[in-house]
Amino acid sequence: MVKKLTRRFYTGDTLDIAKKLLGKFLVVKKNGRICVGKIVETEAYLGPDDRAAHSFKGKRTPRTEVEYNVGGYVYIYMVYGMYWQFNIVTSEKDKPECVLIRAVEPIGKFPISNSQFPKSNLKNLANGPGKLCNWLGLDKSFYGEDMTKSKKIWLEDRGVRVAKKDIVAAKRVNIDYAKQWKHKPWRFYIKGNGLVSKK
């Protein structure tokens, strides 16, 4: 049974949400196409106390403003001037936490031409945060979308359950600037899944 995730899912403990997102389905509707990816890797950021988070020390800018909403909103930003990073705001209002979606398993229709991405390369379409945004067509136009109400992006529960024993916890990626916080095991992925960005 397919069920669209409601606000309640996004407003609990961020680390728990980062694990529960594994096996959920990200649905994006753009330019008349619906594309779906099963989430296989996530990364949690825990707000003002987390040196790796954009909201560290309560930093509040036009870019991070959406993080201060109640959970369920899209926080998307660009890195290195070329790669979009898709995050889901979590927790309660004025508690700026989020989960970065690092990899999805492509399901169903593919929005990019087969000549550009032949079937042999499908496993490389979305095994990284920048890649999945490119494949799904995610960009600044999705910033601030409420995933509980949006008609162009949402999450679905399709009955896939990932057992605790099949969830791997590891250090987050590319956050050496975060000092001791870089060692937190706040990246989660499905054990044995070939589409994880980094094992």
Residue frames as a rotation matrix with the C-alpha (Angstrom) as fourth column:
MET 1
0.572 0.820 0.000 0.00
0.820 -0.572 0.000 0.00
0.000 0.000 -1.000 0.00
VAL 2
-0.404 -0.703 0.585 1.39
0.698 -0.650 -0.299 3.39
0.591 0.288 0.753 -1.05
LYS 3
0.618 0.578 -0.532 1.13
0.786 -0.461 0.412 6.12
-0.007 -0.673 -0.739 1.55
LYS 4
0.213 -0.511 0.833 2.34
0.235 -0.801 -0.551 9.72
0.949 0.313 -0.050 1.29
LEU 5
-0.377 -0.446 -0.812 4.35
0.876 0.113 -0.469 10.69
0.301 -0.888 0.348 4.37
THR 6
0.641 0.703 0.308 2.68
0.493 -0.685 0.537 13.24
0.589 -0.192 -0.785 6.63
ARG 7
0.389 -0.466 0.795 4.06
-0.500 -0.831 -0.243 15.97
0.774 -0.302 -0.556 8.88
ARG 8
0.867 0.027 0.498 4.34
-0.477 0.337 0.812 13.61
-0.146 -0.941 0.305 11.81
PHE 9
0.809 -0.582 0.080 7.07
0.581 0.773 -0.255 11.61
0.086 0.253 0.964 10.10
TYR 10
0.221 -0.764 0.606 9.33
0.478 -0.456 -0.750 14.66
0.850 0.456 0.265 9.74
THR 11
0.344 0.031 0.938 9.00
-0.481 -0.852 0.204 16.11
0.806 -0.522 -0.279 13.25
GLY 12
0.975 -0.039 -0.220 10.62
0.198 0.613 0.765 13.46
0.105 -0.789 0.606 15.42
ASP 13
0.457 -0.888 -0.058 14.27
-0.088 -0.110 0.990 12.90
-0.885 -0.447 -0.128 16.33
THR 14
0.535 -0.230 -0.813 16.49
-0.818 -0.381 -0.430 13.75
-0.211 0.896 -0.392 13.34
LEU 15
-0.600 -0.799 0.034 18.82
-0.774 0.591 0.226 10.76
-0.201 0.110 -0.973 13.73
ASP 16
-0.393 0.556 0.732 15.82
0.113 0.819 -0.562 8.43
-0.913 -0.138 -0.385 13.85
ILE 17
0.643 0.667 -0.376 14.32
-0.246 -0.285 -0.926 10.10
-0.725 0.688 -0.019 10.79
ALA 18
0.028 -0.734 -0.678 17.60
-0.983 -0.145 0.116 9.74
-0.183 0.663 -0.726 8.88
LYS 19
-0.864 -0.307 0.399 17.37
-0.291 0.951 0.103 5.96
-0.411 -0.027 -0.911 9.44
LYS 20
-0.137 0.918 0.371 13.64
0.260 0.395 -0.881 5.72
-0.956 -0.024 -0.293 8.78
LEU 21
0.327 0.205 -0.923 14.10
-0.717 -0.583 -0.383 7.49
-0.616 0.786 -0.043 5.43
LEU 22
-0.756 -0.635 -0.158 15.97
-0.600 0.576 0.554 4.45
-0.261 0.514 -0.817 4.14
GLY 23
-0.820 0.458 0.343 13.58
0.518 0.849 0.105 2.49
-0.243 0.264 -0.933 1.96
LYS 24
0.166 0.859 -0.484 11.21
0.290 -0.511 -0.809 5.41
-0.943 -0.006 -0.334 1.48
PHE 25
-0.118 -0.114 0.986 10.49
0.981 0.141 0.134 6.62
-0.155 0.983 0.095 -2.06
LEU 26
-0.419 -0.110 -0.901 11.26
0.084 -0.993 0.082 10.12
-0.904 -0.042 0.425 -3.29
VAL 27
0.078 0.565 0.821 8.81
0.949 0.210 -0.235 11.20
-0.306 0.798 -0.520 -5.98
VAL 28
-0.518 -0.300 -0.801 9.50
0.066 -0.948 0.312 14.17
-0.853 0.109 0.511 -8.26
LYS 29
0.319 0.675 0.665 7.08
0.853 0.101 -0.512 15.53
-0.412 0.731 -0.544 -10.85
LYS 30
-0.064 -0.421 -0.905 8.65
-0.114 -0.898 0.426 17.89
-0.991 0.130 0.010 -13.35
ASN 31
-0.552 -0.145 -0.822 8.02
-0.763 -0.310 0.567 18.77
-0.336 0.940 0.061 -16.99
GLY 32
0.281 0.844 -0.456 5.18
-0.943 0.331 0.031 16.28
0.177 0.422 0.889 -17.20
ARG 33
0.035 -0.332 -0.942 7.21
-0.137 0.933 -0.334 13.30
0.990 0.141 -0.013 -15.96
ILE 34
0.763 0.149 0.629 7.13
-0.641 0.049 0.766 11.52
0.083 -0.988 0.133 -12.64
CYS 35
0.058 -0.831 -0.553 10.44
-0.248 0.524 -0.815 10.05
0.967 0.184 -0.176 -11.48
VAL 36
0.886 0.340 0.314 10.94
-0.408 0.250 0.878 7.90
0.220 -0.906 0.361 -8.41
GLY 37
-0.110 -0.942 -0.317 13.98
-0.329 0.335 -0.883 6.92
0.938 0.007 -0.347 -6.38
LYS 38
0.811 0.295 -0.505 14.22
0.320 0.498 0.806 4.65
0.489 -0.816 0.310 -3.35
ILE 39
0.549 -0.610 0.571 16.36
-0.737 -0.675 -0.013 6.29
0.394 -0.414 -0.821 -0.68
VAL 40
0.738 -0.350 -0.577 19.40
0.364 0.926 -0.096 4.16
0.568 -0.139 0.811 0.16
GLU 41
-0.265 -0.872 -0.413 21.74
0.918 -0.097 -0.383 6.65
0.294 -0.481 0.826 1.90
THR 42
0.739 0.527 0.421 21.19
0.331 -0.827 0.454 9.64
0.588 -0.196 -0.785 4.19
GLU 43
-0.441 -0.875 -0.199 23.23
0.704 -0.200 -0.681 12.03
0.556 -0.441 0.704 6.35
ALA 44
0.569 0.756 -0.324 21.95
0.772 -0.355 0.527 13.91
0.283 -0.550 -0.786 9.41
TYR 45
-0.566 -0.653 0.503 22.82
0.381 -0.749 -0.543 17.47
0.731 -0.116 0.673 10.49
LEU 46
0.052 0.611 -0.790 21.82
0.939 0.239 0.246 18.50
0.339 -0.755 -0.561 13.98
GLY 47
0.730 0.569 0.378 21.61
0.479 -0.821 0.311 22.27
0.487 -0.046 -0.872 14.01
PRO 48
0.774 -0.340 0.534 23.30
-0.414 -0.910 0.021 24.87
0.479 -0.238 -0.845 16.22
ASP 49
0.611 -0.556 0.564 25.43
-0.514 0.264 0.816 22.39
-0.602 -0.789 -0.125 18.17
ASP 50
0.570 -0.330 0.753 26.68
0.583 0.808 -0.088 20.59
-0.579 0.489 0.653 15.07
ARG 51
-0.057 -0.702 -0.710 29.79
-0.144 -0.698 0.701 22.26
-0.988 0.142 -0.062 13.63
ALA 52
-0.834 -0.262 0.486 29.09
0.379 0.369 0.849 20.60
-0.402 0.892 -0.209 10.25
ALA 53
0.056 0.968 0.246 25.59
0.957 0.018 -0.289 22.12
-0.284 0.251 -0.925 9.98
HIS 54
-0.374 -0.115 0.920 24.84
0.604 -0.784 0.147 25.33
0.704 0.610 0.363 8.10
SER 55
0.538 0.671 0.510 22.89
-0.026 -0.592 0.806 26.46
0.842 -0.447 -0.301 11.17
PHE 56
0.006 -0.639 -0.769 25.86
0.887 0.358 -0.291 26.00
0.462 -0.680 0.569 13.52
LYS 57
-0.810 -0.278 -0.516 25.69
0.554 -0.651 -0.519 28.50
-0.192 -0.706 0.681 16.40
GLY 58
0.041 0.951 -0.305 22.19
0.609 -0.266 -0.747 29.45
-0.792 -0.155 -0.591 15.27
LYS 59
-0.854 -0.408 -0.322 23.35
0.000 -0.619 0.785 30.98
-0.520 0.671 0.529 11.98
ARG 60
0.122 0.960 0.254 20.35
0.646 0.117 -0.754 32.31
-0.753 0.256 -0.606 10.13
THR 61
-0.756 -0.393 -0.523 20.64
-0.181 -0.642 0.745 33.58
-0.629 0.658 0.415 6.55
PRO 62
0.049 0.795 -0.605 18.33
-0.942 -0.164 -0.293 33.79
-0.332 0.584 0.741 3.54
ARG 63
-0.324 -0.234 -0.917 19.75
-0.666 0.745 0.045 30.43
0.672 0.625 -0.397 2.46
THR 64
-0.899 -0.137 -0.417 19.23
0.151 0.796 -0.586 28.66
0.412 -0.590 -0.695 5.79
GLU 65
-0.658 0.658 0.366 15.91
-0.753 -0.586 -0.300 30.30
0.017 -0.472 0.881 6.68
VAL 66
0.169 0.791 -0.588 13.86
-0.703 0.515 0.491 27.31
0.691 0.330 0.643 5.56
GLU 67
-0.472 -0.426 -0.772 15.67
0.178 0.811 -0.557 25.10
0.864 -0.400 -0.307 8.10
TYR 68
-0.981 0.092 0.169 13.86
-0.191 -0.351 -0.917 26.98
-0.024 -0.932 0.362 10.85
ASN 69
-0.122 0.972 -0.200 10.49
-0.872 -0.008 0.489 25.72
0.474 0.234 0.849 9.62
VAL 70
0.285 0.310 0.907 8.77
-0.670 0.741 -0.043 22.68
-0.685 -0.595 0.419 11.05
GLY 71
-0.598 -0.637 0.487 9.96
-0.168 0.693 0.701 19.40
-0.784 0.337 -0.522 9.49
GLY 72
0.169 0.653 0.738 8.91
0.597 0.527 -0.604 18.44
-0.784 0.543 -0.301 5.97
TYR 73
0.851 0.111 -0.513 10.28
-0.245 -0.781 -0.574 21.32
-0.465 0.614 -0.638 3.89
VAL 74
0.677 -0.630 0.382 12.91
0.719 0.452 -0.528 21.15
0.160 0.632 0.758 1.16
TYR 75
0.653 -0.627 -0.425 16.30
-0.291 -0.726 0.623 22.72
-0.699 -0.283 -0.656 1.85
ILE 76
0.631 -0.433 0.643 18.36
0.758 0.521 -0.393 22.72
-0.165 0.736 0.657 -1.35
TYR 77
0.695 -0.503 -0.514 21.59
-0.360 -0.862 0.356 24.56
-0.622 -0.063 -0.781 -2.03
MET 78
0.899 -0.423 -0.118 24.53
0.007 0.284 -0.959 24.52
0.439 0.861 0.258 -4.42
VAL 79
0.617 -0.787 0.016 28.12
0.028 0.042 0.999 23.50
-0.787 -0.616 0.048 -3.65
TYR 80
-0.335 -0.897 0.289 31.26
0.461 0.112 0.880 24.23
-0.822 0.428 0.376 -5.69
GLY 81
-0.409 0.215 -0.887 29.12
-0.556 -0.830 0.055 26.42
-0.724 0.515 0.459 -7.92
MET 82
-0.565 0.124 -0.816 27.74
-0.771 0.272 0.575 23.42
0.293 0.954 -0.058 -9.81
TYR 83
-0.704 0.268 -0.657 26.17
0.239 0.961 0.136 20.67
0.668 -0.061 -0.741 -7.65
TRP 84
0.014 0.793 0.610 22.77
-0.723 -0.413 0.554 20.86
0.691 -0.448 0.567 -5.97
GLN 85
-0.920 -0.252 -0.299 22.34
0.043 0.694 -0.719 19.15
0.389 -0.674 -0.628 -2.58
PHE 86
-0.067 0.996 0.064 18.86
-0.315 -0.082 0.945 18.03
0.947 0.044 0.319 -1.56
ASN 87
-0.969 -0.214 -0.123 17.97
0.069 0.244 -0.967 18.09
0.237 -0.946 -0.221 2.15
ILE 88
0.051 0.995 -0.088 14.77
0.364 0.064 0.929 17.53
0.930 -0.079 -0.359 4.07
VAL 89
-0.473 -0.135 0.871 14.10
-0.624 -0.646 -0.439 19.76
0.622 -0.751 0.221 7.07
THR 90
-0.138 0.370 -0.919 13.36
0.472 0.840 0.267 17.78
0.871 -0.397 -0.291 10.22
SER 91
-0.692 -0.115 -0.713 12.32
0.721 -0.061 -0.690 18.30
0.036 -0.991 0.126 13.85
GLU 92
0.245 0.867 -0.434 10.24
0.901 -0.369 -0.228 21.16
-0.358 -0.335 -0.872 15.26
LYS 93
0.696 0.087 0.713 9.87
0.434 -0.842 -0.321 24.80
0.572 0.532 -0.624 14.24
ASP 94
0.697 -0.508 0.506 12.90
-0.603 -0.797 0.029 26.96
0.388 -0.325 -0.862 15.14
LYS 95
0.395 -0.647 0.652 15.05
-0.306 0.577 0.757 23.85
-0.866 -0.499 0.030 15.65
PRO 96
0.560 -0.090 -0.824 17.09
-0.816 -0.232 -0.530 23.94
-0.143 0.969 -0.203 12.42
GLU 97
-0.309 -0.604 0.735 17.97
-0.349 0.791 0.503 20.34
-0.885 -0.101 -0.455 11.64
CYS 98
0.475 0.463 -0.749 17.92
-0.859 0.057 -0.509 18.44
-0.193 0.885 0.424 8.37
VAL 99
0.217 -0.381 0.899 18.81
0.112 0.924 0.365 15.24
-0.970 0.022 0.243 6.55
LEU 100
-0.182 -0.379 -0.907 20.84
-0.896 -0.315 0.311 15.24
-0.404 0.870 -0.283 3.34
ILE 101
0.798 0.391 0.458 19.73
-0.134 0.856 -0.499 12.60
-0.588 0.337 0.736 0.85
ARG 102
-0.071 -0.979 -0.190 23.00
-0.608 -0.108 0.786 11.15
-0.791 0.172 -0.588 -0.44
ALA 103
-0.917 -0.257 -0.305 21.82
-0.397 0.517 0.758 8.38
-0.037 0.816 -0.576 -2.78
VAL 104
0.121 0.962 0.244 18.67
-0.703 0.257 -0.663 6.89
-0.701 -0.091 0.708 -4.26
GLU 105
-0.708 -0.210 0.675 17.97
0.233 0.833 0.503 3.78
-0.667 0.513 -0.540 -6.30
PRO 106
-0.701 0.440 -0.561 16.27
-0.700 -0.576 0.422 4.83
-0.137 0.688 0.712 -9.57
ILE 107
-0.562 0.637 0.529 12.81
0.363 0.764 -0.534 3.32
-0.743 -0.108 -0.660 -9.98
GLY 108
0.405 0.897 0.178 10.57
0.550 -0.083 -0.831 3.46
-0.730 0.434 -0.527 -13.04
LYS 109
0.836 0.041 0.547 10.87
0.519 -0.384 -0.764 6.15
0.179 0.923 -0.342 -15.71
PHE 110
-0.071 -0.928 -0.367 14.15
0.839 -0.255 0.481 7.92
-0.539 -0.273 0.796 -16.39
PRO 111
0.739 0.495 -0.456 14.04
0.263 -0.836 -0.482 11.63
-0.620 0.236 -0.748 -17.28
ILE 112
0.069 -0.800 -0.597 17.45
-0.648 -0.490 0.583 11.70
-0.758 0.347 -0.552 -19.00
SER 113
0.612 0.233 -0.756 17.95
-0.783 0.308 -0.540 10.33
0.107 0.922 0.371 -22.51
ASN 114
0.883 -0.251 0.396 19.30
0.124 0.940 0.319 6.81
-0.452 -0.233 0.861 -22.87
SER 115
0.671 -0.674 0.310 21.99
0.409 -0.012 -0.913 8.13
0.619 0.739 0.267 -25.20
GLN 116
0.220 -0.574 0.789 23.42
-0.626 -0.703 -0.337 10.16
0.748 -0.419 -0.514 -22.34
PHE 117
-0.339 -0.264 0.903 22.96
-0.898 0.375 -0.228 7.45
-0.279 -0.889 -0.364 -19.71
PRO 118
-0.202 0.246 -0.948 22.83
-0.564 0.762 0.318 3.93
0.801 0.599 -0.015 -21.21
LYS 119
0.756 0.651 -0.069 21.31
-0.342 0.483 0.806 1.15
0.558 -0.586 0.588 -19.11
SER 120
0.318 -0.715 -0.623 24.76
0.639 0.647 -0.417 -0.11
0.701 -0.265 0.662 -18.11
ASN 121
-0.719 -0.640 0.269 25.28
0.297 -0.633 -0.715 3.16
0.628 -0.435 0.645 -16.24
LEU 122
0.263 0.922 0.284 21.95
0.028 -0.302 0.953 3.33
0.964 -0.243 -0.105 -14.41
LYS 123
0.517 -0.088 -0.851 23.63
0.815 0.355 0.458 2.43
0.262 -0.931 0.256 -11.14
ASN 124
-0.544 -0.798 -0.261 25.67
0.835 -0.546 -0.070 5.63
-0.087 -0.256 0.963 -11.42
LEU 125
-0.124 0.581 0.805 22.71
0.538 -0.642 0.546 7.94
0.834 0.501 -0.233 -12.03
ALA 126
0.485 0.516 0.706 21.95
-0.306 -0.656 0.690 8.79
0.819 -0.551 -0.161 -8.42
ASN 127
0.601 -0.330 -0.728 24.70
0.714 0.632 0.302 7.37
0.360 -0.701 0.615 -6.19
GLY 128
-0.639 -0.712 -0.293 25.69
0.769 -0.578 -0.273 10.73
0.025 -0.399 0.916 -4.78
PRO 129
-0.079 0.692 -0.717 23.92
0.596 -0.544 -0.590 13.92
-0.799 -0.474 -0.370 -3.65
GLY 130
-0.400 -0.113 -0.910 24.85
-0.499 -0.806 0.319 15.92
-0.769 0.581 0.266 -6.74
LYS 131
-0.993 -0.016 -0.120 24.07
-0.107 0.574 0.812 13.05
0.056 0.819 -0.572 -9.11
LEU 132
-0.513 0.858 -0.033 20.61
0.833 0.488 -0.262 12.41
-0.209 -0.161 -0.965 -7.72
CYS 133
-0.010 0.490 -0.872 19.70
0.132 -0.863 -0.487 16.09
-0.991 -0.120 -0.056 -8.00
ASN 134
-0.648 -0.298 -0.701 20.86
-0.623 -0.322 0.713 16.08
-0.439 0.898 0.023 -11.63
TRP 135
-0.964 0.267 0.010 18.94
0.235 0.829 0.507 12.89
0.127 0.491 -0.862 -12.42
LEU 136
-0.266 0.924 -0.276 15.73
0.921 0.159 -0.355 14.04
-0.284 -0.349 -0.893 -10.72
GLY 137
-0.164 0.158 0.974 15.99
0.623 -0.749 0.226 17.60
0.765 0.644 0.025 -12.02
LEU 138
0.608 0.361 -0.707 16.16
0.793 -0.322 0.517 19.11
-0.041 -0.875 -0.482 -8.53
ASP 139
-0.416 -0.708 0.571 17.28
0.666 -0.665 -0.338 22.73
0.619 0.240 0.748 -8.38
LYS 140
-0.994 -0.075 -0.080 16.61
0.110 -0.723 -0.682 26.03
-0.006 -0.687 0.727 -6.63
SER 141
-0.487 0.872 0.043 12.98
-0.558 -0.349 0.753 25.99
0.672 0.343 0.657 -7.82
PHE 142
0.150 0.520 -0.840 12.31
0.334 0.774 0.539 23.29
0.931 -0.362 -0.057 -5.19
TYR 143
-0.840 -0.535 -0.091 13.65
0.278 -0.281 -0.919 25.37
0.466 -0.797 0.385 -2.29
GLY 144
-0.849 0.469 0.245 11.04
-0.496 -0.544 -0.677 25.72
-0.184 -0.695 0.695 0.45
GLU 145
-0.253 0.783 -0.568 8.58
-0.510 0.391 0.766 23.19
0.822 0.484 0.301 -0.99
ASP 146
-0.229 0.304 0.925 6.39
-0.908 0.275 -0.315 21.63
-0.350 -0.912 0.213 1.70
MET 147
-0.844 -0.237 -0.481 6.67
-0.452 0.797 0.400 17.92
0.289 0.555 -0.780 0.94
THR 148
-0.762 0.635 0.124 3.45
0.346 0.561 -0.752 17.17
-0.547 -0.530 -0.648 2.83
LYS 149
0.232 0.894 -0.384 1.45
0.109 -0.416 -0.903 19.40
-0.967 0.167 -0.194 0.45
SER 150
-0.372 -0.499 -0.783 3.56
-0.639 -0.473 0.606 19.81
-0.673 0.726 -0.143 -2.70
LYS 151
0.761 0.624 0.178 2.32
-0.235 0.521 -0.821 18.53
-0.605 0.582 0.543 -6.05
LYS 152
0.733 -0.521 -0.437 5.83
-0.505 0.014 -0.863 18.31
0.456 0.854 -0.253 -7.47
ILE 153
-0.377 -0.851 -0.365 7.87
-0.318 0.489 -0.812 16.59
0.870 -0.190 -0.455 -4.75
TRP 154
0.448 0.520 0.727 6.95
-0.877 0.099 0.470 14.24
0.173 -0.848 0.501 -1.90
LEU 155
-0.753 -0.656 0.048 7.90
-0.645 0.723 -0.246 11.04
0.126 -0.216 -0.968 -0.09
GLU 156
0.369 0.877 -0.308 5.98
-0.774 0.473 0.421 7.76
0.515 0.083 0.853 -0.14
ASP 157
-0.443 -0.340 0.829 5.98
-0.703 0.705 -0.087 4.72
-0.555 -0.622 -0.552 2.09
ARG 158
0.106 0.444 -0.890 5.54
-0.901 0.422 0.104 1.71
0.422 0.791 0.444 -0.19
GLY 159
0.899 0.402 0.172 5.90
-0.432 0.756 0.491 -0.92
0.067 -0.516 0.854 2.48
VAL 160
0.335 -0.862 -0.381 9.67
0.165 0.452 -0.877 -1.44
0.928 0.231 0.294 2.23
ARG 161
0.966 -0.025 0.259 11.11
-0.259 -0.191 0.947 -2.11
0.026 -0.981 -0.191 5.68
VAL 162
0.181 -0.969 -0.171 14.84
-0.229 0.127 -0.965 -1.89
0.957 0.214 -0.198 6.35
ALA 163
0.788 0.111 -0.605 15.78
0.475 0.516 0.713 -3.91
0.391 -0.850 0.353 9.43
LYS 164
0.884 -0.458 0.096 18.08
-0.411 -0.661 0.628 -2.34
-0.225 -0.595 -0.772 12.03
LYS 165
0.342 -0.787 0.514 20.70
0.197 0.595 0.779 -4.99
-0.919 -0.165 0.359 11.30
ASP 166
0.194 -0.210 0.958 20.75
0.972 0.175 -0.159 -3.83
-0.134 0.962 0.238 7.67
ILE 167
0.933 0.077 0.351 21.44
0.131 -0.983 -0.131 -0.16
0.335 0.169 -0.927 8.49
VAL 168
0.079 -0.976 -0.201 25.10
0.960 0.129 -0.248 0.84
0.268 -0.174 0.948 8.51
ALA 169
0.969 0.121 -0.218 26.15
0.192 -0.918 0.346 3.94
-0.158 -0.377 -0.912 10.50
ALA 170
0.140 -0.954 0.265 29.30
0.984 0.105 -0.143 5.69
0.109 0.280 0.954 9.29
LYS 171
-0.354 -0.361 -0.863 31.09
0.482 -0.861 0.162 9.04
-0.801 -0.358 0.479 9.43
ARG 172
0.761 0.618 -0.199 29.74
0.209 -0.523 -0.826 11.85
-0.615 0.587 -0.527 7.30
VAL 173
0.227 -0.635 0.738 31.55
0.960 0.275 -0.059 12.79
-0.166 0.722 0.672 4.09
ASN 174
-0.214 -0.460 0.862 33.67
0.734 -0.658 -0.169 15.85
0.644 0.597 0.479 3.18
ILE 175
0.777 0.469 0.420 33.30
0.076 -0.732 0.677 17.74
0.625 -0.494 -0.604 6.46
ASP 176
0.021 -0.877 -0.481 36.91
0.842 0.274 -0.464 17.93
0.539 -0.395 0.744 7.71
TYR 177
-0.492 -0.171 0.854 36.24
-0.059 -0.972 -0.228 21.54
0.868 -0.162 0.468 8.75
ALA 178
0.468 0.857 0.215 33.86
-0.328 -0.058 0.943 20.28
0.821 -0.512 0.254 11.44
LYS 179
-0.349 -0.731 0.586 36.72
-0.851 -0.015 -0.525 19.19
0.393 -0.682 -0.617 13.76
GLN 180
-0.880 -0.061 0.471 35.51
-0.327 0.797 -0.508 16.59
-0.344 -0.601 -0.722 16.29
TRP 181
0.061 0.997 0.037 32.06
-0.557 0.065 -0.828 16.60
-0.828 0.029 0.560 14.70
LYS 182
0.007 -0.098 -0.995 33.43
-0.978 0.205 -0.027 14.96
0.206 0.974 -0.094 11.57
HIS 183
-0.892 -0.424 -0.155 33.69
-0.376 0.888 -0.263 11.70
0.250 -0.177 -0.952 13.53
LYS 184
-0.340 0.840 0.423 29.98
-0.654 0.112 -0.748 11.48
-0.676 -0.532 0.511 14.36
PRO 185
-0.945 0.002 0.328 28.47
0.194 0.812 0.551 8.32
-0.265 0.584 -0.767 12.79
TRP 186
-0.222 0.902 -0.370 25.51
-0.088 -0.397 -0.914 10.21
-0.971 -0.170 0.168 11.37
ARG 187
-0.341 0.145 -0.929 25.57
-0.940 -0.016 0.342 8.85
0.034 0.989 0.142 7.83
PHE 188
-0.176 0.405 0.897 23.30
-0.339 0.831 -0.442 5.87
-0.924 -0.382 -0.009 7.28
TYR 189
-0.259 0.129 -0.957 22.97
-0.961 0.062 0.268 3.48
0.094 0.990 0.108 4.39
ILE 190
0.763 0.612 0.209 21.46
-0.614 0.787 -0.062 0.12
-0.203 -0.081 0.976 3.48
LYS 191
-0.114 -0.853 0.509 24.02
-0.549 0.481 0.683 -2.63
-0.828 -0.202 -0.524 3.93
GLY 192
-0.395 -0.173 0.902 24.90
0.431 0.832 0.348 -4.38
-0.811 0.527 -0.255 0.69
ASN 193
0.726 0.688 0.020 23.18
0.364 -0.358 -0.860 -1.84
-0.584 0.631 -0.511 -1.56
GLY 194
-0.042 -0.814 0.579 25.29
0.952 0.144 0.272 -1.22
-0.305 0.562 0.769 -4.65
LEU 195
0.264 0.233 0.936 24.07
0.675 -0.738 -0.007 2.35
0.689 0.634 -0.352 -5.12
VAL 196
0.783 -0.076 -0.618 25.52
0.510 -0.490 0.707 3.83
-0.357 -0.868 -0.345 -1.94
SER 197
0.914 -0.390 0.115 27.86
-0.226 -0.723 -0.652 6.75
0.337 0.570 -0.749 -2.72
LYS 198
-0.131 -0.984 0.124 30.65
-0.634 -0.013 -0.773 5.76
0.762 -0.180 -0.622 -0.33
LYS 199
0.751 0.384 -0.537 31.06
0.073 0.760 0.646 2.68
0.656 -0.524 0.542 1.88
